[in-house]
């Protein structure tokens, strides 16, 4: 068992989050526990509670890390036109959910009645929507803020639904790249419909 002063608080915090992420990736959401994370880094459970309030707090911080990683990938998408930005977001979402299924499941499955979502995580969630809102604002410069917020969440919900059903193999059509086709259709038709409304 490592001694508490073998690592700085910052080093131990990073070790714990990295170990928890590996545990999550390899064994899934139900495998996460402070005992397993502590054992993976060679410290006591008590040492973890010097860094995290509880298991909820550890999960919230893992979720913040997941959203930070996703946002970095979205920001790297080489797109200039707002439609391409939105489509690129959707493709990145599907790919990320496919590549890191357990991280994505934790993000949406973790619930706590005892703890509120931390401000840092709330901010990263808002950032995920603000990216879409910014692209929509370019496409529809006259749209009001509440309309942009609602539309960003509508598009996200549609993309998320496709990602979830694809991960469960429940799209019920044996076609190659079906989720990509569905993604293009749902985003394209939604944006076309909004444009037609504005032209009417």
N, C-alpha and C positions, 0 to 999 in steps of 0.2 A: 504494500500500500504506500503510495507516494505521500510525502509530508506536505502539509498545507503551504509551506514556504518554498517548495520546489519550483513553483511557477508564480508569476505575478497574477493579480486578479484578472487582468485583461487576457493574459495567456490562457488561464484556466477557463475563462468564459468562452473563448474561441474554441478551445479543445472540447468543451462540453457540447457546444452547438454543432461542431463538426461531427462528433461522435453520434449525436442524436440524429443528424441528417443521414449518416451512413446506416444507422439502425433502421430509420424510417424507410430508406430506399431499398434495403435488403429484406426487411421483414414486415413492413406495412404499418399502418396507423396503430393497430391494436398492440403492437409490440413495444410501443414507446412507454418507458417508465423511468423514473429517476434512479431506481436501483440499477437498471441495465446501463444507463448512461454513465453513472458513477463507476460501475465495474469496468466499463470500456476504457475509461481514462485513468483508472487506478487510484481513485479518490473515494472517500466515504460519501454516503448520501448527504450527511450533514454539511459537507463542503459545498455540495450543489446548492443547498438552501441558503448559502451565503451569497449566491449569484442570482438565483431565481426564487421568486416568492413561493412557487409551487409548480406542479406539472403544467398547469394552464399557462403560466407565464413562459415556461420553456416552449410550449407549443406556439404561443403568440409570437415569440421571437423567431421561431423557425418559419412561421408564415410570413413574417416581415422579410426575412431573408429570401424566401421563395419569390415574393412579389418584386423585390429589388432585382433579383436575377432576371425575372421575366421582363421587367421594365427596361433593363439594360439591353436585352435582346431586341425588344421592340424599337428602342431608340436607334439601333444600328441598322434598321431596315432602310435600304436605299430607295426612297420614294419621295417624289416632289409633289405630285398631284394628289389632292385630298382623297379621291376614290382609291388610288393605289395605296395610300397610307392606311385607309380603313381595311382594304382587302389584305394588305400585308399584316396588319394587326390580327385579323382573323386567322390567317395561315400560321402565324407565329403562335397563336393561342392553341390551335389544334396540335401543332408539332410539340409544343412544350408539355401539354397535357399527356400526349402519347409518350414522350421521353421520360417524364417524371410523374408517373401516375400517383404514387403514394404522397408525394409532396402536394399535388393538386387536390387529392382527396382530403388531406389534413386541412388544407385551406378552407374547404367548404363543409367538412364534417365535424370539425372541432367546435364544440359548444361548451359553455360554462355558465352556470347560474350564479356561481360565486364570484366571478371576476368579470369586469367590463373590458371590452377591447381597448388596448392601450392607444394613446394618441398617435404614437409612431406608426402603428399598424393602420389605424384609421387614415392617416395621411397617405400611406402607400396605396391603400384601396382607392382613395380619392384620385390619386395620380393615375391609376389605371383607367379611370373614366375620363379624366381631364385630357388624356391623350386623344381619345375618340372625340370628345367635345371640341377640341381644337381643330381637328380635321373637318368635322361637321360645320364648324363656324366658317371655315374657308369655303366650303361648298355652298353653304346657305348663309351668306353674310347678314341677311336681314332677320334671321331667326332670333327669338328671344332666349334668354339664358335658361329658363325652365324647360323650354322645348328642346334645347340642345342636351340638357341633362337627361331628360326622359328618353330621347332618341338614342343617346349613348348607351343607356342601360337596356333599352329594347334590343339594340344590336348585340350587345354583350350577352344578353340572355339567350338570344337565338344561337349565337356561336357556341356558348357554353352548353346548350342543349345538344347540339350536334356532337361536341366533344365527348360529353358523357355517354350518349348512346353509342357512339363509335367505340368507346373504350369497353363497353359491355357487349359489343357485337350485336346490337339490337336495332340496326337500321333496316334490316329485313329486305335488302336488295343486294343481290350478288353482282355488284358492279365494281370495277377497279376505280380507285380514287373517288369513291362515292362521296365521302365527307367533303372533299375539296369542291366537287360539283355543287353539292348542297350549299356550301359556304358561299360560292360565287352567286348562286341563284338568290339566296335569302338577302344578301347584302345588296346585290345589284337591283333586285326588284324593290326593295325597301327605299333605296335612294332614288330610283326612277319614279316611284310613286310620289315621293316628297317633291321632286322637281316638277312633276305634272301638276300637283296641287298649287305650287307657287306660280305656275304659268297660267292657271285657270282664271 
